[in-house]
Amino acid sequence: MKILILGAGRVGSTVAESLVSEANDITVVDVAAERLALLQDRFDLRTVVGSASYPSVLKRAGAEDADMVLAVTESDETNLAACKIAASLFNIPTKIARIRASDYLDHPELFSQNNFCVDYAICPEQILTEYIEKLIEFPEALQVLDFAAGKVSLVAVRALQGGPLVGHQLQDLRKHVPNVDTRVAAIFRKDRPIIPEGNTVIEVGDEVFFIAATQDIRVVMSELRSMDKPAKRIMIAGGGKTGRRLAAVLEKDYQVRIIERNGKVCELLAQDLQKSLVLHGDVTDEELLDSENIAEMDVFCALTNDDENNIMASLLAKRMGARKVIALINRGIYVDLVQSDRIDIAISPAQVTIGSLLAYVRQGDVAVVHSLRRGAAEALELVAHGDTKSSNIVGRKVEDIKLPKGATIGAIVRGLPPKNDRWVSTRDVEGDYSEEKGKVHVIIAHHDTIIESDDHVILFVVNKRMIRQIERLFQVSASFL
């Protein structure tokens, strides 16, 4: 696929790195020649220096025969203009835009084919807010990812000493939770993947990914580790777009304090937020943290635009008694270094965001993509089509499907309505699709489970190099079309 990536910032660079490794023809456009030079030194791709909204620049980048444009510059207006030009002058089939301003997102009609011609709009700050919100809701989890309109969740937890299942085989899980159907999709031990079998023994320190119906998540988590008490008090460091969004969401159910060093931003926060306590000060000020009872905080979220400040503030908060600390780290190299016993969770915004982009790049009917373990692994939700003659999936038992080694089918969701929204911020399918109303059924995959046409199949892939094989497996033959 020939893809134009407009913007070589953190999101654009991360997307380029991911797509280049999948043998796509990538061209990156940016006004900063030094950014492009760094990308070209690291990856096999083309670069063009210039404004992403100039027709002449897009033409030099190869827009005339491009399959997709990803407009992810820092400017919403540039991204919107680029998508309009891509449609009007170059007839590029798929246009995706990064949109940060809520004023645009609140009016999805602006993205229609009669206006800016944006097929899909993503808001990284909103995606990140929902991601952190899940981590606060489930304080024991390292990751909580939704599939099938929230009906299914994939959760990563660290197996701790004293957990009921630690030291036992996976096949004993059913004995511990006989009334809940779940499946362990993967285990990472000392950063190495282990393909889960019935006789696999869970060890202390293992990072265990399990999949279950969302309503059963807490029950399964309790088997792997002791449950923490629910979070009540949250402190947020940084009142930027993400910090403000998160505070606005959390203040309905939690006691929220937000620290911001810019006085004018503090005034805006005080106007926008209803219940949150806004504090003017430095997030690394030990006296400020102490005076605001950091030791009583259940979760401390460092969300400033400065990686070093986030790291230092998180380390300080943890040392002073905060129960759980979450740090936003933009530089990927820092994420692996700092996520340890001292910083509970280090989040790469680009890695959290990239899944929403990959869902539209993948071949076949892909509903959801989540990037895992800093991009090394993926979880995908694909829709099965065809029949027993035209498909390698439909009408077959899970044990008969020729998946590449390291790929696991975790769950199947049957009865979801087709995806028809052209505009999304984070979730592709929304609404109340209860068992009674929408006849949606969550089926945890076992060896004898048979996949039907239109099933949403959720897979865990420990190595993203397998993705092309997975996509080919789900393609239907030409005769079906």
C-alpha positions in Angstrom: 0.0 0.0 0.0 1.3 3.5 -0.9 0.8 5.8 2.1 1.5 9.4 2.7 2.2 10.4 6.3 1.9 14.2 6.8 3.8 15.2 9.9 7.0 13.7 11.3 6.3 14.4 15.0 6.0 11.7 17.6 2.7 10.2 16.2 3.9 10.4 12.6 7.3 8.9 13.3 5.8 6.0 15.3 3.3 5.3 12.6 6.0 5.4 9.9 8.1 3.0 11.9 5.3 0.5 12.3 4.1 0.7 8.7 7.6 0.5 7.1 8.2 -2.8 8.9 5.1 -4.2 7.1 6.5 -3.6 3.6 4.3 -0.5 2.8 5.5 2.2 0.4 5.8 5.2 2.8 6.5 8.9 2.1 6.7 11.3 5.0 6.1 15.1 4.6 7.2 17.7 7.1 8.4 21.3 7.2 11.3 20.3 9.4 14.2 18.9 7.3 16.1 17.7 10.4 13.1 15.5 11.5 12.9 13.9 8.1 16.7 13.3 8.0 16.5 11.3 11.3 13.6 9.2 9.9 15.4 8.6 6.6 18.6 7.4 8.5 16.6 4.9 10.4 14.0 3.5 8.0 13.5 2.7 4.3 11.1 5.4 3.3 10.9 8.6 1.2 10.7 12.1 2.7 9.6 15.4 1.2 10.3 18.8 2.9 7.4 21.2 2.7 3.9 22.2 4.0 1.5 19.2 4.1 -1.4 21.4 2.9 0.3 22.6 -0.3 -0.9 20.9 -3.5 2.6 21.1 -5.0 4.2 19.4 -2.0 1.6 16.6 -2.0 2.2 16.1 -5.7 6.0 15.8 -5.1 5.2 13.2 -2.4 3.3 11.0 -4.8 -0.3 11.9 -4.0 -1.4 11.2 -7.6 -1.2 7.4 -7.0 -1.4 7.2 -3.2 -3.8 4.8 -1.5 -4.0 6.6 1.8 -3.1 9.8 3.5 -2.5 10.1 7.2 -2.6 13.8 8.2 -1.1 13.8 11.7 0.7 17.2 11.9 0.4 19.4 15.0 -2.1 21.7 13.2 -5.8 20.6 12.9 -6.3 23.2 10.2 -3.3 21.8 8.2 -4.7 18.3 8.6 -8.2 19.3 7.4 -6.9 21.2 4.4 -4.6 18.4 3.4 -7.5 15.9 3.5 -9.7 18.2 1.4 -6.9 18.7 -1.2 -6.1 14.9 -1.2 -9.8 14.3 -2.1 -10.4 17.2 -4.5 -7.2 17.2 -6.5 -5.8 13.7 -6.2 -8.8 11.5 -5.4 -6.9 9.6 -2.7 -9.3 6.9 -1.5 -8.7 7.0 2.3 -8.1 10.2 4.3 -7.4 10.1 8.0 -6.8 13.2 10.1 -5.5 13.9 13.6 -7.9 16.4 15.2 -7.3 17.8 18.7 -9.7 20.7 19.1 -13.1 19.6 20.6 -14.8 22.4 18.6 -14.1 20.4 15.5 -14.8 17.0 17.0 -18.2 18.2 18.3 -19.3 18.8 14.7 -18.6 15.6 12.8 -20.6 16.9 9.8 -17.5 19.0 9.1 -15.7 15.8 8.1 -18.3 14.7 5.5 -17.5 14.3 1.8 -19.3 17.6 1.2 -16.9 19.4 3.5 -13.4 18.4 4.5 -13.6 14.9 3.1 -12.1 13.2 6.2 -13.0 9.5 6.3 -11.7 9.0 9.8 -10.8 11.5 12.5 -8.8 10.5 15.6 -8.2 12.5 18.7 -5.0 11.3 20.5 -5.8 13.1 23.7 -9.2 11.5 23.9 -7.8 8.1 23.2 -5.2 8.6 25.9 -7.8 9.9 28.4 -9.9 6.7 27.9 -6.8 4.6 28.2 -5.8 6.1 31.6 -9.4 6.1 32.8 -9.4 2.3 32.4 -6.1 2.0 34.4 -7.6 4.0 37.2 -10.8 1.9 37.2 -8.7 -1.3 37.4 -5.7 -0.2 39.5 -4.2 -3.8 39.4 -3.9 -3.8 35.6 -0.9 -2.8 33.4 -3.2 -2.5 30.4 -7.0 -2.7 29.9 -8.2 -2.8 26.2 -11.7 -2.9 24.9 -13.1 -4.9 21.9 -16.5 -5.4 20.4 -18.1 -2.2 21.6 -16.8 -2.8 25.1 -18.3 -6.3 25.4 -14.8 -8.0 25.7 -11.7 -6.8 27.5 -8.1 -7.9 27.2 -6.2 -7.2 30.4 -2.6 -7.4 31.4 -1.6 -8.0 35.0 1.6 -8.7 36.9 1.3 -12.0 38.8 2.3 -11.4 42.4 3.3 -13.6 45.2 0.2 -14.9 47.0 -2.0 -14.9 43.9 -4.3 -18.0 44.0 -3.1 -19.2 40.6 0.6 -18.4 41.0 2.6 -21.6 41.0 -0.3 -23.5 39.4 -1.0 -24.7 35.8 -3.3 -22.7 33.6 -5.7 -25.6 33.4 -6.5 -25.0 37.1 -7.9 -21.6 36.3 -11.3 -23.1 35.5 -11.3 -24.9 38.9 -10.8 -21.5 40.6 -13.4 -19.6 38.6 -15.9 -22.3 37.5 -18.7 -19.9 36.6 -16.5 -17.6 34.4 -15.2 -18.4 31.0 -11.8 -16.8 30.3 -8.6 -17.5 28.3 -5.0 -16.6 28.9 -3.9 -15.2 25.5 -0.2 -14.8 26.2 2.4 -14.7 29.0 5.5 -12.6 29.0 8.3 -13.8 31.3 11.3 -11.5 31.6 10.2 -9.9 28.3 10.1 -13.1 26.4 6.7 -14.5 25.1 5.5 -17.8 26.3 2.7 -19.5 24.3 0.2 -20.6 27.0 -0.7 -24.3 27.2 -2.8 -26.1 29.8 0.3 -27.2 31.7 2.0 -23.8 31.7 2.7 -22.7 35.2 2.3 -19.0 36.2 5.3 -17.7 38.0 5.8 -14.6 40.2 6.5 -11.6 38.0 4.9 -13.0 34.8 3.0 -10.4 32.7 -0.3 -12.3 32.0 -2.7 -11.2 29.2 -6.1 -12.7 29.6 -9.4 -12.1 27.8 -12.9 -12.3 29.1 -16.3 -10.7 28.9 -15.9 -7.2 30.4 -18.3 -8.0 33.2 -16.1 -10.9 34.4 -12.8 -9.0 34.4 -12.5 -8.4 38.2 -13.3 -12.0 39.0 -10.5 -13.3 36.8 -8.0 -10.6 38.0 -8.5 -11.7 41.6 -7.1 -15.2 40.7 -3.8 -13.8 39.5 -3.1 -11.3 42.2 -4.7 -9.7 45.3 -7.1 -6.9 44.5 -6.2 -3.4 45.4 -8.9 -1.2 47.0 -10.7 1.0 44.5 -9.2 4.4 43.8 -10.9 7.4 45.2 -8.2 10.2 45.3 -6.5 11.2 42.1 -3.7 13.8 41.6 -2.9 15.0 38.1 0.3 16.7 37.2 -0.1 18.9 34.2 -3.1 20.9 33.0 -2.6 20.5 29.2 -5.1 19.0 26.8 -4.8 15.5 28.2 -4.7 16.5 31.9 -7.7 18.7 31.4 -9.7 16.0 29.6 -8.8 13.4 32.2 -9.8 15.7 35.1 -13.1 16.5 33.5 -13.9 12.9 33.1 -12.7 11.7 36.5 -14.1 14.5 38.7 -17.6 13.0 38.4 -16.6 9.9 40.3 -13.3 10.7 42.1 -11.7 13.4 44.2 -9.4 15.1 41.8 -6.5 17.6 42.3 -4.6 19.0 39.3 -1.3 20.8 39.5 -0.3 23.3 36.7 2.7 25.7 36.8 1.2 28.2 34.3 -1.0 30.7 36.1 -3.2 31.5 33.0 -3.8 27.9 32.4 -4.8 27.5 36.0 -7.5 30.2 35.5 -8.9 28.3 32.5 -8.9 25.0 34.4 -10.7 26.6 37.3 -13.4 27.9 34.9 -13.7 24.6 32.9 -13.7 22.1 35.8 -16.6 21.8 38.1 -15.3 19.8 41.1 -11.6 19.4 40.7 -9.2 21.4 42.9 -6.8 23.4 40.8 -3.3 24.0 42.3 -0.8 26.5 40.9 2.8 25.2 41.3 5.6 22.9 40.2 4.8 19.2 39.9 8.3 18.4 41.3 7.9 20.7 44.3 8.2 18.3 47.3 6.7 20.8 49.7 3.7 21.3 47.5 3.1 17.6 47.2 3.5 17.1 50.9 1.1 19.9 51.7 -1.5 18.4 49.4 -1.2 15.0 51.1 0.4 13.1 48.3 0.7 10.1 50.6 -3.0 9.7 50.6 -3.3 9.7 46.8 -4.5 6.4 45.3 -3.2 7.4 41.8 -0.7 10.1 40.7 -0.7 10.8 36.9 2.2 12.8 35.5 0.9 14.2 32.2 3.0 17.3 31.5 4.6 17.8 28.1 8.1 17.3 29.6 9.3 13.7 29.9 11.9 14.5 32.5 9.4 16.3 34.7 7.0 13.4 34.4 9.7 10.9 35.5 10.9 13.0 38.4 7.5 13.9 39.6 6.4 10.2 39.5 9.5 9.0 41.3 9.0 11.7 44.0 5.3 11.0 44.4 6.0 7.2 44.7 8.7 7.9 47.3 6.3 10.1 49.3 3.6 7.5 49.5 1.4 7.6 46.4 -0.1 4.1 45.9 0.1 4.0 42.1 2.0 6.4 39.7 1.4 6.7 36.0 3.9 8.7 33.9 3.4 9.9 30.3 6.6 9.4 28.4 6.9 10.6 24.8 10.4 9.3 24.1 10.1 5.6 23.5 13.6 4.8 24.8 12.6 6.1 28.2 9.5 3.9 28.6 11.3 0.6 29.0 13.9 2.2 31.3 11.5 3.7 33.8 8.7 1.2 34.0 9.7 -0.7 37.1 8.8 -1.1 40.8 9.3 2.7 41.2 7.0 3.9 38.3 4.1 1.5 38.0 3.1 2.4 34.5 4.9 4.4 31.8 2.7 5.3 28.9 3.9 6.1 25.4 1.1 8.4 23.8 2.2 7.5 20.3 1.9 3.7 21.0 -1.5 4.2 22.6 -2.7 6.2 19.6 -1.3 4.1 16.8 -3.8 1.3 17.2 -6.6 3.6 16.0 -4.6 4.4 12.9 -3.6 0.8 12.2 -7.2 -0.3 12.1 -7.6 1.5 8.8 -4.3 0.5 7.3 -4.7 -3.3 7.9 -6.0 -5.3 5.0 -9.4 -7.0 5.4 -12.3 -6.0 7.7 -10.4 -4.9 10.8 -12.6 -3.3 13.5 -10.0 -2.7 16.2 -6.2 -2.8 16.6 -4.3 -2.3 19.9 -0.5 -2.0 20.0 1.0 -3.9 22.9 4.3 -4.0 24.7 5.7 -0.9 23.0 4.6 -2.0 19.5 6.2 -5.5 19.6 2.8 -7.3 19.9 -0.7 -6.6 18.8 -4.3 -7.5 19.6 -6.7 -7.3 16.7 -10.5 -7.6 16.2 -11.2 -8.9 12.7 -14.6 -9.7 11.1 -14.9 -13.1 9.4 -16.7 -13.1 6.0 -17.6 -15.7 3.4 -18.6 -19.3 3.8 -16.9 -22.7 4.1 -15.8 -22.6 0.4 -14.5 -19.1 0.2 -13.0 -18.6 3.6 -10.2 -20.2 5.6 -11.9 -19.2 8.8 -15.7 -19.5 8.5 -17.2 -22.9 9.3 -14.0 -24.2 10.9 -13.1 -25.1 14.4 -10.4 -23.0 16.1 -8.1 -26.1 16.3 -8.4 -26.5 12.5 -7.4 -23.0 11.6 -3.8 -22.7 10.5 -2.7 -19.7 12.6 1.0 -18.8 12.6 2.8 -19.9 15.8 2.4 -17.3 18.4 -1.1 -16.1 17.3 -4.0 -17.0 19.6 -7.7 -16.6 19.0 -9.0 -15.4 22.4 -12.7 -14.7 21.9 -15.5 -14.4 19.4 -18.3 -11.9 19.5 -21.4 -12.8 17.5 -24.3 -10.5 16.7 -22.6 -7.1 16.6 -24.2 -4.7 14.0 -22.0 -3.8 11.0 -19.7 -0.8 11.4 -21.0 2.1 9.4 -19.6 5.2 11.0 -17.2 7.1 8.8 -16.1 9.4 11.6 -14.7 8.0 14.9 -12.7 9.5 17.8 -11.8 6.3 19.6 -14.6 3.7 19.5 -15.9 2.3 16.2 -19.2 1.0 17.5 -21.2 2.6 20.3 -24.5 2.0 21.9 -26.3 -0.5 24.2 -25.9 -3.9 22.5 -27.1 -6.0 25.4 -27.8 -9.7 25.1 -31.5 -9.1 25.1 -31.6 -6.1 22.8 -28.9 -6.8 20.2 -28.5 -10.6 20.7 -24.8 -10.1 21.1 -23.0 -13.2 22.4 -19.4 -13.3 23.8 -17.8 -16.7 23.2 -14.4 -17.4 24.8 -12.6 -19.5 22.1 -11.8 -23.1 22.8 -10.4 -25.7 20.4 -13.9 -26.9 19.2 -15.4 -23.4 18.8 -16.7 -22.9 15.3 -16.5 -19.5 13.6 -19.4 -18.2 11.7 -19.7 -15.5 9.0 -19.8 -11.9 10.5 -18.2 -13.1 13.8 -15.8 -10.6 15.3 -12.7 -12.6 16.1 -10.3 -11.3 18.7 -6.7 -12.4 18.3 -3.5 -11.8 20.2 -0.3 -11.8 18.1 3.0 -11.9 20.1 5.0 -10.8 17.0 3.6 -8.2 14.6 5.6 -9.8 11.7 2.7 -12.3 11.7 0.1 -9.7 10.8 0.3 -10.2 7.0 -0.3 -14.0 7.5 -3.3 -13.2 9.7 -4.7 -10.8 7.1 -4.4 -13.3 4.3 -6.0 -16.0 6.4 -9.1 -13.8 6.8 -9.4 -12.8 3.2 -12.2 -14.4 1.2 -11.7 -15.8 -2.3 -12.6 -13.7 -5.4 -15.5 -16.0 -6.2 -17.3 -15.0 -3.0 -17.1 -11.3 -3.9 
